Amino acid sequence: MLSELSEPYEYSEVSMRGGILSRKQCRRVLSYPDSRILALLDAAYRVRHHYRGATAHIQVLANAKSGYCSEDCHYCSQSCLSSAEIEKYPLVSQESLLQEAKHAKETGAKRFCMALSGHKPTAGEIGKLCGIIREIKAEIRISLCCSLGHVDAEQARQLRAAGLDRVNHNLNTSERFYEKICTTHTFQDRLDTIQRCREAGLEVCSGGIVGQGESDDDIIDMLLLLRELQPESLPINFLIPIKGTPLGEHDTGLTPYRCLKVLCLARFLNPEADLRVAGGREYHLRSLQPLALYPANSIFVSGYLTTGGQPAEEAIQMIADLGFTLEIEGVGASNTISTASR
């Protein structure tokens, strides 16, 4: 039997050999003793460093269209079930998004992400968005990602032709648990959208939300399926209960250590992924936020659609304090900058 000291390093060895942890091992990671969390983080960092080095990068997310959504996703303040007090507006102007993209670039962001609420963008919205994408690409060297809900094959092709690099479409949870958090579309609908985006030549950003009442096995199932899908980016969100949503009074059961264990498991099961700590980072990890960058190599800054987040300057300082290098979008020697002088 492995000792508690050596056990996590067996997981990292399996991961770096291209193997898959058994379900028993996965459950063990999620229930690993809090008192040994540093050993688990060190083992996860071995995998992260092997594939991603000592770099970290930040991403900026813009809420390009807010509210008015027909979906009933229980976690979302923009859903048809939500009475949360949020701003509601149609697709914002090209000039506004161009300015936000410029600001993201200036803060050192690697990627600028635009999110549109709703089940599926209209033909008019796709046309406007393609124009926005072309304009941003013409003026700024930054990678672009969009979160659009469900898109059809032609819409995916149009977006790729306009210059879009990546589409975000999260699994959110396991297939078994999905109907507990959404009934207006199916888990298979999400898989189909991801497949259409892949076929159009778009990169895929897909991850999930933890803390919605799912079991450990649901988390494991989600992460194993993501391993099969191989998204270029894998964001892990931690539920923020928003007043006015069906999960507004939900007890997430999340502690900083629980969040860190989920991130470690995500790294072990998806060793090469661009693993991002997304929504809920500040809310649930609190003072232990820096430790998240041992399994993960990317974070969102400046907020998450309808909730606030850590200012970019603070995130850059955190990365510097950890001794990591801030990675920004670019080519050749320009694709990293030292944070030591910031």
PEMOCOR-V962245 format. One record per residue. N is the residue number from 1. SS is DSSP state (hx for helix, st for strand, lp for the rest). NEAR is the number of other C-alpha atoms within 12 Angstrom. Layout:
# PEMOCOR-V962245
N,SS,NEAR / N,SS,NEAR
This chain:
# PEMOCOR-V962245
1,lp,7 / 2,lp,11 / 3,lp,11 / 4,hx,22 / 5,hx,20 / 6,hx,17 / 7,hx,25 / 8,hx,37 / 9,hx,29 / 10,hx,30 / 11,hx,42 / 12,hx,40 / 13,hx,24 / 14,hx,26 / 15,hx,34 / 16,hx,27 / 17,lp,18 / 18,lp,18 / 19,lp,18 / 20,lp,29 / 21,lp,32 / 22,lp,21 / 23,hx,21 / 24,hx,16 / 25,hx,27 / 26,hx,34 / 27,hx,24 / 28,hx,25 / 29,hx,44 / 30,hx,32 / 31,lp,25 / 32,lp,29 / 33,lp,21 / 34,hx,21 / 35,hx,13 / 36,hx,22 / 37,hx,33 / 38,hx,26 / 39,hx,31 / 40,hx,42 / 41,hx,39 / 42,hx,32 / 43,hx,37 / 44,hx,47 / 45,hx,40 / 46,hx,32 / 47,hx,40 / 48,hx,39 / 49,hx,28 / 50,hx,25 / 51,hx,27 / 52,hx,29 / 53,lp,27 / 54,lp,29 / 55,st,35 / 56,st,46 / 57,st,43 / 58,st,46 / 59,st,49 / 60,st,45 / 61,st,39 / 62,st,37 / 63,st,37 / 64,st,39 / 65,st,34 / 66,st,29 / 67,lp,32 / 68,lp,27 / 69,lp,27 / 70,lp,23 / 71,lp,27 / 72,lp,31 / 73,lp,34 / 74,lp,36 / 75,lp,42 / 76,lp,42 / 77,lp,38 / 78,lp,38 / 79,lp,34 / 80,lp,26 / 81,lp,27 / 82,lp,27 / 83,lp,24 / 84,lp,25 / 85,lp,18 / 86,lp,23 / 87,lp,19 / 88,lp,24 / 89,st,18 / 90,lp,22 / 91,lp,31 / 92,lp,25 / 93,lp,21 / 94,hx,23 / 95,hx,20 / 96,hx,20 / 97,hx,34 / 98,hx,32 / 99,hx,21 / 100,hx,30 / 101,hx,39 / 102,hx,28 / 103,hx,25 / 104,hx,36 / 105,hx,32 / 106,hx,23 / 107,lp,32 / 108,lp,38 / 109,lp,42 / 110,lp,40 / 111,st,43 / 112,st,47 / 113,st,41 / 114,st,41 / 115,st,35 / 116,st,38 / 117,lp,39 / 118,lp,35 / 119,lp,29 / 120,lp,29 / 121,lp,32 / 122,lp,21 / 123,hx,17 / 124,hx,14 / 125,hx,28 / 126,hx,29 / 127,hx,22 / 128,hx,25 / 129,hx,41 / 130,hx,29 / 131,hx,26 / 132,hx,34 / 133,hx,39 / 134,hx,28 / 135,hx,27 / 136,hx,35 / 137,hx,27 / 138,hx,17 / 139,hx,17 / 140,lp,28 / 141,lp,30 / 142,lp,38 / 143,st,35 / 144,st,46 / 145,st,40 / 146,st,44 / 147,st,40 / 148,lp,39 / 149,lp,35 / 150,lp,35 / 151,lp,36 / 152,lp,28 / 153,hx,21 / 154,hx,20 / 155,hx,32 / 156,hx,41 / 157,hx,25 / 158,hx,28 / 159,hx,39 / 160,hx,32 / 161,hx,23 / 162,hx,28 / 163,lp,31 / 164,lp,39 / 165,lp,37 / 166,st,38 / 167,st,45 / 168,st,40 / 169,lp,43 / 170,lp,40 / 171,lp,44 / 172,st,44 / 173,lp,43 / 174,lp,36 / 175,lp,30 / 176,lp,22 / 177,lp,27 / 178,hx,34 / 179,hx,21 / 180,hx,25 / 181,lp,33 / 182,lp,31 / 183,lp,19 / 184,lp,22 / 185,lp,26 / 186,lp,27 / 187,hx,29 / 188,hx,18 / 189,hx,25 / 190,hx,34 / 191,hx,30 / 192,hx,23 / 193,hx,36 / 194,hx,39 / 195,hx,27 / 196,hx,27 / 197,hx,39 / 198,hx,30 / 199,hx,19 / 200,lp,28 / 201,lp,24 / 202,lp,34 / 203,st,33 / 204,st,39 / 205,st,39 / 206,lp,44 / 207,lp,45 / 208,st,44 / 209,st,42 / 210,st,48 / 211,lp,34 / 212,lp,37 / 213,lp,28 / 214,lp,31 / 215,lp,22 / 216,hx,30 / 217,hx,28 / 218,hx,31 / 219,hx,42 / 220,hx,41 / 221,hx,31 / 222,hx,37 / 223,hx,45 / 224,hx,33 / 225,hx,29 / 226,hx,39 / 227,hx,31 / 228,hx,17 / 229,hx,28 / 230,lp,26 / 231,lp,36 / 232,lp,30 / 233,st,39 / 234,st,43 / 235,st,41 / 236,st,46 / 237,st,39 / 238,st,40 / 239,lp,40 / 240,lp,37 / 241,lp,32 / 242,lp,28 / 243,lp,23 / 244,lp,22 / 245,lp,27 / 246,lp,28 / 247,lp,30 / 248,lp,23 / 249,lp,18 / 250,lp,21 / 251,lp,19 / 252,lp,27 / 253,lp,22 / 254,lp,30 / 255,lp,26 / 256,hx,27 / 257,hx,31 / 258,hx,29 / 259,hx,46 / 260,hx,46 / 261,hx,44 / 262,hx,48 / 263,hx,54 / 264,hx,51 / 265,hx,48 / 266,hx,53 / 267,hx,54 / 268,hx,49 / 269,hx,44 / 270,lp,45 / 271,lp,46 / 272,lp,32 / 273,lp,37 / 274,st,39 / 275,st,50 / 276,st,40 / 277,st,47 / 278,lp,49 / 279,lp,39 / 280,lp,39 / 281,hx,44 / 282,hx,34 / 283,hx,29 / 284,hx,30 / 285,hx,31 / 286,hx,20 / 287,hx,15 / 288,hx,22 / 289,hx,31 / 290,hx,32 / 291,hx,33 / 292,hx,45 / 293,hx,47 / 294,hx,43 / 295,hx,51 / 296,lp,53 / 297,lp,47 / 298,st,43 / 299,st,49 / 300,st,43 / 301,st,39 / 302,lp,34 / 303,lp,27 / 304,st,35 / 305,lp,32 / 306,lp,31 / 307,st,30 / 308,lp,23 / 309,lp,29 / 310,lp,29 / 311,lp,23 / 312,hx,30 / 313,hx,22 / 314,hx,23 / 315,hx,36 / 316,hx,38 / 317,hx,26 / 318,hx,31 / 319,hx,36 / 320,hx,26 / 321,hx,21 / 322,lp,23 / 323,lp,22 / 324,lp,30 / 325,st,31 / 326,st,40 / 327,st,35 / 328,lp,34 / 329,lp,29 / 330,lp,19 / 331,lp,14 / 332,hx,10 / 333,hx,11 / 334,hx,15 / 335,hx,21 / 336,st,24 / 337,st,28 / 338,lp,25 / 339,lp,27 / 340,lp,16 / 341,lp,13 / 342,lp,19
